[in-house]
Amino acid sequence: MIALIQRVSEASVTVDGQVTGAIGKGLLVLLGVEKDDDEKKAQRLRDKVLGYRVFEDDAGKMNLNVQQAGGSVLVVSQFTLAADTNSGMRPSFSKGAAPADAERMYEYFVECCKDKEIQTETGIFAADMKVALQNDGPVTFWLQV
């Protein structure tokens, strides 16, 4: 399971002209689900995402996690993160989970975040989404479990 996280001042997802999720300060989480990902991996990734210290403390050091900084998370499904780009000029998606499995794990990851009492917004799984964000920094990290 893969999360590309971006520290944002604001972010939103729009589907068919309607905003489905929006946050102010927080993390935009682009989530990719691979074959063999399970609930245990989702929980470990959730802990890593929510615990990752990418927000500045009073001394200007990246020392606070999203909850300590008073932020929210916006989770967007991103199957292309599971692409194999090692050969050729066209990505292979053979590492990605089947759509039904990926949706189940995406929804589980979202619920895991909500269980930690953090405001969690979402896109719509497998929809054609327009993602808008203001990356703060820019600060972007690839997390994988």
WOHUUR-V648175 format. One record per residue. N is the residue number from 0. RES is the residue in one small letter. PHI is phi in whole degrees, -180 to 180 (none if undefined). PSI is psi in degrees with one decimal (999 if undefined). OMEGA is omega in radians with two decimals (* if undefined). Layout:
n = [N | N]
res = [RES | RES]
phi = [PHI | PHI]
psi = [PSI | PSI]
omega = [OMEGA | OMEGA]
This chain:
n = [0 | 1 | 2 | 3 | 4 | 5 | 6 | 7 | 8 | 9 | 10 | 11 | 12 | 13 | 14 | 15 | 16 | 17 | 18 | 19 | 20 | 21 | 22 | 23 | 24 | 25 | 26 | 27 | 28 | 29 | 30 | 31 | 32 | 33 | 34 | 35 | 36 | 37 | 38 | 39 | 40 | 41 | 42 | 43 | 44 | 45 | 46 | 47 | 48 | 49 | 50 | 51 | 52 | 53 | 54 | 55 | 56 | 57 | 58 | 59 | 60 | 61 | 62 | 63 | 64 | 65 | 66 | 67 | 68 | 69 | 70 | 71 | 72 | 73 | 74 | 75 | 76 | 77 | 78 | 79 | 80 | 81 | 82 | 83 | 84 | 85 | 86 | 87 | 88 | 89 | 90 | 91 | 92 | 93 | 94 | 95 | 96 | 97 | 98 | 99 | 100 | 101 | 102 | 103 | 104 | 105 | 106 | 107 | 108 | 109 | 110 | 111 | 112 | 113 | 114 | 115 | 116 | 117 | 118 | 119 | 120 | 121 | 122 | 123 | 124 | 125 | 126 | 127 | 128 | 129 | 130 | 131 | 132 | 133 | 134 | 135 | 136 | 137 | 138 | 139 | 140 | 141 | 142 | 143 | 144]
res = [m | i | a | l | i | q | r | v | s | e | a | s | v | t | v | d | g | q | v | t | g | a | i | g | k | g | l | l | v | l | l | g | v | e | k | d | d | d | e | k | k | a | q | r | l | r | d | k | v | l | g | y | r | v | f | e | d | d | a | g | k | m | n | l | n | v | q | q | a | g | g | s | v | l | v | v | s | q | f | t | l | a | a | d | t | n | s | g | m | r | p | s | f | s | k | g | a | a | p | a | d | a | e | r | m | y | e | y | f | v | e | c | c | k | d | k | e | i | q | t | e | t | g | i | f | a | a | d | m | k | v | a | l | q | n | d | g | p | v | t | f | w | l | q | v]
phi = [none | -125 | -129 | -98 | -108 | -129 | -75 | -127 | -83 | -164 | -157 | -152 | -126 | -122 | -128 | 51 | 79 | -113 | -73 | -100 | -163 | -154 | -136 | -91 | -57 | 161 | -122 | -89 | -114 | -91 | -113 | -113 | -111 | -106 | -55 | 73 | -70 | -139 | -61 | -62 | -65 | -62 | -66 | -65 | -68 | -57 | -62 | -68 | -61 | -73 | -92 | -65 | -91 | -123 | -108 | -77 | -89 | -63 | -90 | 82 | -97 | -72 | -135 | -117 | -86 | -62 | -70 | -62 | -85 | 76 | -98 | -125 | -127 | -120 | -104 | -126 | -67 | -147 | -62 | -68 | -65 | -88 | -69 | -96 | -114 | -74 | -140 | 74 | -114 | -133 | -69 | -105 | -109 | -66 | -83 | -73 | -70 | -59 | -51 | -65 | -68 | -63 | -65 | -61 | -72 | -61 | -62 | -64 | -59 | -60 | -64 | -61 | -66 | -62 | -61 | -90 | 58 | -115 | -59 | -128 | -110 | -142 | -91 | -120 | -54 | 66 | -83 | -82 | -106 | -109 | -107 | -116 | -153 | -117 | -69 | -97 | 140 | -72 | -128 | -140 | -135 | -100 | -118 | -144 | -126]
psi = [137.2 | 137.9 | 122.7 | 112.7 | 141.4 | 128.4 | 125.4 | 152.9 | -31.3 | 153.9 | 151.9 | 159.9 | 133.1 | 134.1 | 125.0 | 42.0 | 0.4 | 132.4 | 123.5 | -19.3 | 142.2 | 143.0 | 161.5 | -129.4 | 133.6 | -149.2 | 129.5 | 123.8 | 110.3 | 119.7 | 123.3 | 133.9 | 128.3 | 164.4 | 145.8 | 4.1 | 142.8 | -177.9 | -37.2 | -44.3 | -39.7 | -41.8 | -42.3 | -41.2 | -41.2 | -46.1 | -38.9 | -46.9 | -50.3 | -25.3 | -12.3 | 127.4 | 92.8 | 5.3 | 145.9 | 141.4 | -171.6 | -22.7 | 2.9 | 12.3 | 144.0 | 93.8 | -1.4 | 142.6 | 176.8 | -38.3 | -43.1 | -30.0 | -2.9 | 27.7 | -179.4 | 174.2 | 143.7 | 114.3 | 124.9 | 127.5 | 138.7 | 80.6 | -23.3 | -15.9 | -24.3 | 8.3 | 145.3 | 115.7 | 19.3 | -22.4 | 149.7 | -172.4 | 13.6 | 129.8 | 147.9 | 139.1 | 25.2 | -20.7 | -15.9 | 150.0 | 153.5 | 148.5 | -44.7 | -40.8 | -41.9 | -42.2 | -42.4 | -43.6 | -34.7 | -49.8 | -38.7 | -44.0 | -44.2 | -46.4 | -36.7 | -39.2 | -46.1 | -33.7 | -23.6 | 11.9 | 43.9 | 139.0 | 122.7 | 119.4 | 163.0 | 166.2 | -158.1 | 123.5 | 131.9 | 8.6 | 162.3 | 101.7 | 146.0 | 116.7 | 124.0 | 138.2 | 154.8 | 101.1 | 128.8 | 104.6 | -75.4 | 143.8 | 114.1 | 132.5 | 145.7 | 120.0 | 136.5 | 139.0 | 999]
omega = [-3.02 | 3.00 | 2.96 | -3.08 | 3.09 | 3.05 | -3.04 | 2.95 | 3.06 | 3.09 | 3.11 | 3.07 | 3.12 | 3.08 | -3.13 | 3.09 | -3.14 | 3.08 | 3.13 | 3.12 | 3.13 | 3.07 | 2.93 | 3.13 | 3.11 | -3.12 | 2.90 | -3.11 | 3.01 | -2.97 | 3.07 | -3.12 | -3.14 | 3.05 | 3.09 | 3.01 | -3.09 | -3.08 | 3.14 | 3.09 | 3.13 | 3.12 | 3.13 | 3.12 | 3.08 | -3.14 | 3.13 | -3.13 | -3.08 | -3.13 | -3.06 | -3.03 | -3.08 | 3.11 | -3.05 | 3.02 | -3.11 | 3.13 | 3.12 | 3.13 | 3.05 | -3.01 | -3.09 | 3.02 | -3.04 | 3.14 | 3.12 | -3.14 | 3.14 | -3.10 | 3.14 | 3.05 | 3.03 | -3.07 | -3.10 | 3.10 | -3.05 | -3.05 | -3.10 | 3.08 | -3.13 | -3.09 | 2.99 | -3.08 | -3.04 | -3.13 | 3.10 | -3.10 | 3.10 | -3.12 | 3.02 | -3.13 | -3.10 | 3.12 | -3.08 | 3.09 | 3.02 | -3.06 | -3.12 | 3.11 | 3.14 | 3.13 | 3.13 | -3.13 | 3.06 | 3.13 | 3.12 | 3.11 | 3.12 | 3.13 | 3.09 | 3.09 | -3.14 | 3.11 | 3.12 | 3.05 | 3.03 | 3.10 | -3.07 | 3.09 | -3.09 | 2.88 | 3.07 | -3.08 | 3.06 | 3.10 | 2.99 | -3.01 | 2.99 | -3.09 | 3.09 | 3.14 | 2.96 | -3.11 | -3.10 | 3.10 | -0.01 | 3.09 | -3.09 | 3.13 | 3.05 | 3.10 | -3.12 | 3.07 | *]
